[in-house]
Amino acid sequence: MKTEIPPNDLILDAIQGVRRFITETTGKEPTDEEIADALKRYFVLNEIKAHILMVRSG
């Protein structure tokens, strides 16, 4: 059974930032499915990991 974890305000704000950026740069608002697909891609996950590791190391 999958446990649902509700996103906190920081995560929701970050997703809204992605939504605004895509809308501004493409002229069309992305769907939730498009954002979810993009966030699950290997390249994006590696970029997020690298950023977190950089921030943690100071």
PDB file of N, CA, C and O in Angstrom, chain B, residues numbered from 101:
ATOM      1  N   MET B 101       0.841  -1.180   0.000  1.00  0.00           N
ATOM      2  CA  MET B 101       0.000   0.000   0.000  1.00  0.00           C
ATOM      3  C   MET B 101       0.886   1.242   0.000  1.00  0.00           C
ATOM      4  O   MET B 101       1.805   1.357   0.811  1.00  0.00           O
ATOM      5  N   LYS B 102       0.606   2.165  -0.907  1.00  0.00           N
ATOM      6  CA  LYS B 102       1.376   3.397  -1.021  1.00  0.00           C
ATOM      7  C   LYS B 102       0.861   4.438  -0.033  1.00  0.00           C
ATOM      8  O   LYS B 102      -0.336   4.723   0.008  1.00  0.00           O
ATOM      9  N   THR B 103       1.763   5.001   0.759  1.00  0.00           N
ATOM     10  CA  THR B 103       1.384   6.027   1.719  1.00  0.00           C
ATOM     11  C   THR B 103       1.492   7.394   1.055  1.00  0.00           C
ATOM     12  O   THR B 103       2.543   7.751   0.523  1.00  0.00           O
ATOM     13  N   GLU B 104       0.420   8.142   1.087  1.00  0.00           N
ATOM     14  CA  GLU B 104       0.411   9.486   0.521  1.00  0.00           C
ATOM     15  C   GLU B 104       0.976  10.472   1.543  1.00  0.00           C
ATOM     16  O   GLU B 104       0.561  10.481   2.702  1.00  0.00           O
ATOM     17  N   ILE B 105       1.909  11.287   1.111  1.00  0.00           N
ATOM     18  CA  ILE B 105       2.485  12.325   1.955  1.00  0.00           C
ATOM     19  C   ILE B 105       2.093  13.663   1.345  1.00  0.00           C
ATOM     20  O   ILE B 105       2.512  13.985   0.233  1.00  0.00           O
ATOM     21  N   PRO B 106       1.294  14.442   2.062  1.00  0.00           N
ATOM     22  CA  PRO B 106       0.889  15.727   1.486  1.00  0.00           C
ATOM     23  C   PRO B 106       2.083  16.673   1.357  1.00  0.00           C
ATOM     24  O   PRO B 106       2.881  16.788   2.288  1.00  0.00           O
ATOM     25  N   PRO B 107       2.216  17.351   0.215  1.00  0.00           N
ATOM     26  CA  PRO B 107       3.341  18.272   0.041  1.00  0.00           C
ATOM     27  C   PRO B 107       3.192  19.484   0.946  1.00  0.00           C
ATOM     28  O   PRO B 107       2.082  19.948   1.207  1.00  0.00           O
ATOM     29  N   ASN B 108       4.318  19.988   1.417  1.00  0.00           N
ATOM     30  CA  ASN B 108       4.249  21.191   2.237  1.00  0.00           C
ATOM     31  C   ASN B 108       4.283  22.422   1.330  1.00  0.00           C
ATOM     32  O   ASN B 108       4.432  22.303   0.114  1.00  0.00           O
ATOM     33  N   ASP B 109       4.144  23.591   1.925  1.00  0.00           N
ATOM     34  CA  ASP B 109       4.045  24.833   1.154  1.00  0.00           C
ATOM     35  C   ASP B 109       5.296  25.107   0.315  1.00  0.00           C
ATOM     36  O   ASP B 109       5.185  25.669  -0.774  1.00  0.00           O
ATOM     37  N   LEU B 110       6.475  24.725   0.794  1.00  0.00           N
ATOM     38  CA  LEU B 110       7.696  24.963   0.025  1.00  0.00           C
ATOM     39  C   LEU B 110       7.700  24.164  -1.274  1.00  0.00           C
ATOM     40  O   LEU B 110       8.103  24.676  -2.318  1.00  0.00           O
ATOM     41  N   ILE B 111       7.259  22.924  -1.213  1.00  0.00           N
ATOM     42  CA  ILE B 111       7.190  22.081  -2.400  1.00  0.00           C
ATOM     43  C   ILE B 111       6.133  22.619  -3.365  1.00  0.00           C
ATOM     44  O   ILE B 111       6.373  22.700  -4.569  1.00  0.00           O
ATOM     45  N   LEU B 112       4.982  22.979  -2.845  1.00  0.00           N
ATOM     46  CA  LEU B 112       3.921  23.528  -3.689  1.00  0.00           C
ATOM     47  C   LEU B 112       4.360  24.822  -4.361  1.00  0.00           C
ATOM     48  O   LEU B 112       4.042  25.052  -5.528  1.00  0.00           O
ATOM     49  N   ASP B 113       5.081  25.661  -3.644  1.00  0.00           N
ATOM     50  CA  ASP B 113       5.587  26.911  -4.205  1.00  0.00           C
ATOM     51  C   ASP B 113       6.601  26.638  -5.315  1.00  0.00           C
ATOM     52  O   ASP B 113       6.605  27.329  -6.334  1.00  0.00           O
ATOM     53  N   ALA B 114       7.458  25.638  -5.123  1.00  0.00           N
ATOM     54  CA  ALA B 114       8.438  25.282  -6.150  1.00  0.00           C
ATOM     55  C   ALA B 114       7.744  24.780  -7.414  1.00  0.00           C
ATOM     56  O   ALA B 114       8.147  25.129  -8.524  1.00  0.00           O
ATOM     57  N   ILE B 115       6.707  23.966  -7.250  1.00  0.00           N
ATOM     58  CA  ILE B 115       5.967  23.467  -8.406  1.00  0.00           C
ATOM     59  C   ILE B 115       5.257  24.616  -9.119  1.00  0.00           C
ATOM     60  O   ILE B 115       5.202  24.643 -10.348  1.00  0.00           O
ATOM     61  N   GLN B 116       4.725  25.548  -8.366  1.00  0.00           N
ATOM     62  CA  GLN B 116       4.099  26.723  -8.981  1.00  0.00           C
ATOM     63  C   GLN B 116       5.133  27.532  -9.765  1.00  0.00           C
ATOM     64  O   GLN B 116       4.820  28.091 -10.816  1.00  0.00           O
ATOM     65  N   GLY B 117       6.361  27.593  -9.254  1.00  0.00           N
ATOM     66  CA  GLY B 117       7.434  28.278  -9.976  1.00  0.00           C
ATOM     67  C   GLY B 117       7.728  27.605 -11.304  1.00  0.00           C
ATOM     68  O   GLY B 117       7.946  28.278 -12.311  1.00  0.00           O
ATOM     69  N   VAL B 118       7.735  26.284 -11.309  1.00  0.00           N
ATOM     70  CA  VAL B 118       7.923  25.529 -12.556  1.00  0.00           C
ATOM     71  C   VAL B 118       6.764  25.835 -13.500  1.00  0.00           C
ATOM     72  O   VAL B 118       6.974  26.089 -14.686  1.00  0.00           O
ATOM     73  N   ARG B 119       5.559  25.809 -12.977  1.00  0.00           N
ATOM     74  CA  ARG B 119       4.371  26.075 -13.797  1.00  0.00           C
ATOM     75  C   ARG B 119       4.434  27.474 -14.427  1.00  0.00           C
ATOM     76  O   ARG B 119       4.140  27.629 -15.613  1.00  0.00           O
ATOM     77  N   ARG B 120       4.815  28.491 -13.643  1.00  0.00           N
ATOM     78  CA  ARG B 120       4.921  29.855 -14.157  1.00  0.00           C
ATOM     79  C   ARG B 120       6.004  29.954 -15.231  1.00  0.00           C
ATOM     80  O   ARG B 120       5.792  30.569 -16.276  1.00  0.00           O
ATOM     81  N   PHE B 121       7.161  29.347 -14.972  1.00  0.00           N
ATOM     82  CA  PHE B 121       8.274  29.399 -15.926  1.00  0.00           C
ATOM     83  C   PHE B 121       7.876  28.778 -17.259  1.00  0.00           C
ATOM     84  O   PHE B 121       8.123  29.365 -18.313  1.00  0.00           O
ATOM     85  N   ILE B 122       7.266  27.600 -17.224  1.00  0.00           N
ATOM     86  CA  ILE B 122       6.866  26.930 -18.461  1.00  0.00           C
ATOM     87  C   ILE B 122       5.812  27.751 -19.198  1.00  0.00           C
ATOM     88  O   ILE B 122       5.867  27.874 -20.421  1.00  0.00           O
ATOM     89  N   THR B 123       4.862  28.308 -18.467  1.00  0.00           N
ATOM     90  CA  THR B 123       3.824  29.130 -19.088  1.00  0.00           C
ATOM     91  C   THR B 123       4.438  30.356 -19.755  1.00  0.00           C
ATOM     92  O   THR B 123       4.084  30.695 -20.885  1.00  0.00           O
ATOM     93  N   GLU B 124       5.363  31.026 -19.054  1.00  0.00           N
ATOM     94  CA  GLU B 124       6.000  32.226 -19.597  1.00  0.00           C
ATOM     95  C   GLU B 124       6.876  31.921 -20.809  1.00  0.00           C
ATOM     96  O   GLU B 124       6.913  32.712 -21.752  1.00  0.00           O
ATOM     97  N   THR B 125       7.572  30.805 -20.802  1.00  0.00           N
ATOM     98  CA  THR B 125       8.523  30.511 -21.872  1.00  0.00           C
ATOM     99  C   THR B 125       7.900  29.791 -23.066  1.00  0.00           C
ATOM    100  O   THR B 125       8.445  29.841 -24.168  1.00  0.00           O
ATOM    101  N   THR B 126       6.757  29.118 -22.856  1.00  0.00           N
ATOM    102  CA  THR B 126       6.134  28.399 -23.971  1.00  0.00           C
ATOM    103  C   THR B 126       4.823  29.026 -24.421  1.00  0.00           C
ATOM    104  O   THR B 126       4.334  28.740 -25.514  1.00  0.00           O
ATOM    105  N   GLY B 127       4.251  29.885 -23.572  1.00  0.00           N
ATOM    106  CA  GLY B 127       2.970  30.488 -23.903  1.00  0.00           C
ATOM    107  C   GLY B 127       1.780  29.611 -23.577  1.00  0.00           C
ATOM    108  O   GLY B 127       0.640  29.986 -23.850  1.00  0.00           O
ATOM    109  N   LYS B 128       2.028  28.449 -22.997  1.00  0.00           N
ATOM    110  CA  LYS B 128       0.937  27.534 -22.654  1.00  0.00           C
ATOM    111  C   LYS B 128       1.219  26.909 -21.288  1.00  0.00           C
ATOM    112  O   LYS B 128       2.327  26.441 -21.027  1.00  0.00           O
ATOM    113  N   GLU B 129       0.203  26.908 -20.418  1.00  0.00           N
ATOM    114  CA  GLU B 129       0.376  26.330 -19.085  1.00  0.00           C
ATOM    115  C   GLU B 129       0.558  24.821 -19.185  1.00  0.00           C
ATOM    116  O   GLU B 129      -0.176  24.150 -19.912  1.00  0.00           O
ATOM    117  N   PRO B 130       1.542  24.283 -18.451  1.00  0.00           N
ATOM    118  CA  PRO B 130       1.750  22.835 -18.488  1.00  0.00           C
ATOM    119  C   PRO B 130       0.675  22.105 -17.684  1.00  0.00           C
ATOM    120  O   PRO B 130       0.094  22.659 -16.752  1.00  0.00           O
ATOM    121  N   THR B 131       0.427  20.867 -18.060  1.00  0.00           N
ATOM    122  CA  THR B 131      -0.500  20.048 -17.287  1.00  0.00           C
ATOM    123  C   THR B 131       0.242  19.442 -16.100  1.00  0.00           C
ATOM    124  O   THR B 131       1.472  19.414 -16.080  1.00  0.00           O
ATOM    125  N   ASP B 132      -0.496  18.966 -15.129  1.00  0.00           N
ATOM    126  CA  ASP B 132       0.114  18.273 -13.996  1.00  0.00           C
ATOM    127  C   ASP B 132       0.893  17.058 -14.484  1.00  0.00           C
ATOM    128  O   ASP B 132       1.962  16.747 -13.959  1.00  0.00           O
ATOM    129  N   GLU B 133       0.356  16.373 -15.490  1.00  0.00           N
ATOM    130  CA  GLU B 133       1.019  15.184 -16.032  1.00  0.00           C
ATOM    131  C   GLU B 133       2.366  15.542 -16.661  1.00  0.00           C
ATOM    132  O   GLU B 133       3.341  14.807 -16.502  1.00  0.00           O
ATOM    133  N   GLU B 134       2.424  16.664 -17.370  1.00  0.00           N
ATOM    134  CA  GLU B 134       3.686  17.091 -17.988  1.00  0.00           C
ATOM    135  C   GLU B 134       4.734  17.429 -16.931  1.00  0.00           C
ATOM    136  O   GLU B 134       5.899  17.053 -17.059  1.00  0.00           O
ATOM    137  N   ILE B 135       4.315  18.135 -15.896  1.00  0.00           N
ATOM    138  CA  ILE B 135       5.256  18.483 -14.826  1.00  0.00           C
ATOM    139  C   ILE B 135       5.732  17.225 -14.113  1.00  0.00           C
ATOM    140  O   ILE B 135       6.927  17.072 -13.861  1.00  0.00           O
ATOM    141  N   ALA B 136       4.815  16.326 -13.787  1.00  0.00           N
ATOM    142  CA  ALA B 136       5.188  15.086 -13.100  1.00  0.00           C
ATOM    143  C   ALA B 136       6.141  14.265 -13.948  1.00  0.00           C
ATOM    144  O   ALA B 136       7.122  13.736 -13.426  1.00  0.00           O
ATOM    145  N   ASP B 137       5.880  14.145 -15.242  1.00  0.00           N
ATOM    146  CA  ASP B 137       6.749  13.387 -16.133  1.00  0.00           C
ATOM    147  C   ASP B 137       8.152  13.993 -16.162  1.00  0.00           C
ATOM    148  O   ASP B 137       9.148  13.272 -16.092  1.00  0.00           O
ATOM    149  N   ALA B 138       8.223  15.313 -16.266  1.00  0.00           N
ATOM    150  CA  ALA B 138       9.524  15.981 -16.313  1.00  0.00           C
ATOM    151  C   ALA B 138      10.300  15.783 -15.014  1.00  0.00           C
ATOM    152  O   ALA B 138      11.510  15.558 -15.045  1.00  0.00           O
ATOM    153  N   LEU B 139       9.620  15.864 -13.879  1.00  0.00           N
ATOM    154  CA  LEU B 139      10.293  15.727 -12.587  1.00  0.00           C
ATOM    155  C   LEU B 139      10.801  14.315 -12.321  1.00  0.00           C
ATOM    156  O   LEU B 139      11.707  14.129 -11.509  1.00  0.00           O
ATOM    157  N   LYS B 140      10.232  13.321 -12.991  1.00  0.00           N
ATOM    158  CA  LYS B 140      10.646  11.932 -12.778  1.00  0.00           C
ATOM    159  C   LYS B 140      11.769  11.491 -13.709  1.00  0.00           C
ATOM    160  O   LYS B 140      12.249  10.363 -13.593  1.00  0.00           O
ATOM    161  N   ARG B 141      12.192  12.336 -14.614  1.00  0.00           N
ATOM    162  CA  ARG B 141      13.216  11.946 -15.577  1.00  0.00           C
ATOM    163  C   ARG B 141      14.578  11.851 -14.906  1.00  0.00           C
ATOM    164  O   ARG B 141      14.888  12.624 -13.999  1.00  0.00           O
ATOM    165  N   TYR B 142      15.384  10.902 -15.354  1.00  0.00           N
ATOM    166  CA  TYR B 142      16.696  10.614 -14.771  1.00  0.00           C
ATOM    167  C   TYR B 142      17.580  11.860 -14.723  1.00  0.00           C
ATOM    168  O   TYR B 142      18.196  12.144 -13.696  1.00  0.00           O
ATOM    169  N   PHE B 143      17.645  12.600 -15.821  1.00  0.00           N
ATOM    170  CA  PHE B 143      18.498  13.792 -15.873  1.00  0.00           C
ATOM    171  C   PHE B 143      18.087  14.804 -14.807  1.00  0.00           C
ATOM    172  O   PHE B 143      18.936  15.359 -14.111  1.00  0.00           O
ATOM    173  N   VAL B 144      16.790  15.039 -14.683  1.00  0.00           N
ATOM    174  CA  VAL B 144      16.298  16.000 -13.690  1.00  0.00           C
ATOM    175  C   VAL B 144      16.628  15.524 -12.280  1.00  0.00           C
ATOM    176  O   VAL B 144      17.053  16.315 -11.438  1.00  0.00           O
ATOM    177  N   LEU B 145      16.435  14.231 -12.021  1.00  0.00           N
ATOM    178  CA  LEU B 145      16.747  13.700 -10.693  1.00  0.00           C
ATOM    179  C   LEU B 145      18.221  13.876 -10.363  1.00  0.00           C
ATOM    180  O   LEU B 145      18.562  14.218  -9.231  1.00  0.00           O
ATOM    181  N   ASN B 146      19.104  13.647 -11.335  1.00  0.00           N
ATOM    182  CA  ASN B 146      20.537  13.838 -11.097  1.00  0.00           C
ATOM    183  C   ASN B 146      20.880  15.303 -10.851  1.00  0.00           C
ATOM    184  O   ASN B 146      21.732  15.604 -10.015  1.00  0.00           O
ATOM    185  N   GLU B 147      20.232  16.208 -11.562  1.00  0.00           N
ATOM    186  CA  GLU B 147      20.458  17.637 -11.337  1.00  0.00           C
ATOM    187  C   GLU B 147      19.984  18.055  -9.940  1.00  0.00           C
ATOM    188  O   GLU B 147      20.659  18.827  -9.259  1.00  0.00           O
ATOM    189  N   ILE B 148      18.833  17.547  -9.521  1.00  0.00           N
ATOM    190  CA  ILE B 148      18.321  17.853  -8.181  1.00  0.00           C
ATOM    191  C   ILE B 148      19.262  17.293  -7.122  1.00  0.00           C
ATOM    192  O   ILE B 148      19.563  17.971  -6.139  1.00  0.00           O
ATOM    193  N   LYS B 149      19.732  16.055  -7.315  1.00  0.00           N
ATOM    194  CA  LYS B 149      20.660  15.447  -6.364  1.00  0.00           C
ATOM    195  C   LYS B 149      21.939  16.276  -6.260  1.00  0.00           C
ATOM    196  O   LYS B 149      22.403  16.570  -5.159  1.00  0.00           O
ATOM    197  N   ALA B 150      22.508  16.654  -7.407  1.00  0.00           N
ATOM    198  CA  ALA B 150      23.745  17.437  -7.421  1.00  0.00           C
ATOM    199  C   ALA B 150      23.551  18.774  -6.693  1.00  0.00           C
ATOM    200  O   ALA B 150      24.426  19.209  -5.944  1.00  0.00           O
ATOM    201  N   HIS B 151      22.420  19.410  -6.913  1.00  0.00           N
ATOM    202  CA  HIS B 151      22.146  20.681  -6.246  1.00  0.00           C
ATOM    203  C   HIS B 151      22.037  20.505  -4.730  1.00  0.00           C
ATOM    204  O   HIS B 151      22.601  21.294  -3.973  1.00  0.00           O
ATOM    205  N   ILE B 152      21.327  19.489  -4.294  1.00  0.00           N
ATOM    206  CA  ILE B 152      21.174  19.232  -2.857  1.00  0.00           C
ATOM    207  C   ILE B 152      22.518  18.925  -2.221  1.00  0.00           C
ATOM    208  O   ILE B 152      22.822  19.434  -1.143  1.00  0.00           O
ATOM    209  N   LEU B 153      23.320  18.105  -2.871  1.00  0.00           N
ATOM    210  CA  LEU B 153      24.643  17.783  -2.332  1.00  0.00           C
ATOM    211  C   LEU B 153      25.520  19.034  -2.246  1.00  0.00           C
ATOM    212  O   LEU B 153      26.256  19.206  -1.275  1.00  0.00           O
ATOM    213  N   MET B 154      25.446  19.907  -3.254  1.00  0.00           N
ATOM    214  CA  MET B 154      26.213  21.149  -3.240  1.00  0.00           C
ATOM    215  C   MET B 154      25.769  22.041  -2.069  1.00  0.00           C
ATOM    216  O   MET B 154      26.608  22.589  -1.353  1.00  0.00           O
ATOM    217  N   VAL B 155      24.480  22.179  -1.882  1.00  0.00           N
ATOM    218  CA  VAL B 155      23.952  23.019  -0.798  1.00  0.00           C
ATOM    219  C   VAL B 155      24.347  22.440   0.560  1.00  0.00           C
ATOM    220  O   VAL B 155      24.719  23.180   1.470  1.00  0.00           O
ATOM    221  N   ARG B 156      24.264  21.122   0.690  1.00  0.00           N
ATOM    222  CA  ARG B 156      24.619  20.502   1.965  1.00  0.00           C
ATOM    223  C   ARG B 156      26.095  20.667   2.305  1.00  0.00           C
ATOM    224  O   ARG B 156      26.462  20.770   3.475  1.00  0.00           O
ATOM    225  N   SER B 157      26.929  20.691   1.287  1.00  0.00           N
ATOM    226  CA  SER B 157      28.370  20.799   1.553  1.00  0.00           C
ATOM    227  C   SER B 157      28.790  22.241   1.828  1.00  0.00           C
ATOM    228  O   SER B 157      29.936  22.499   2.196  1.00  0.00           O
ATOM    229  N   GLY B 158      27.869  23.169   1.649  1.00  0.00           N
ATOM    230  CA  GLY B 158      28.154  24.554   1.971  1.00  0.00           C
ATOM    231  C   GLY B 158      28.750  25.256   0.824  1.00  0.00           C
ATOM    232  O   GLY B 158      29.057  26.444   0.918  1.00  0.00           O
TER     233      GLY B 158
END
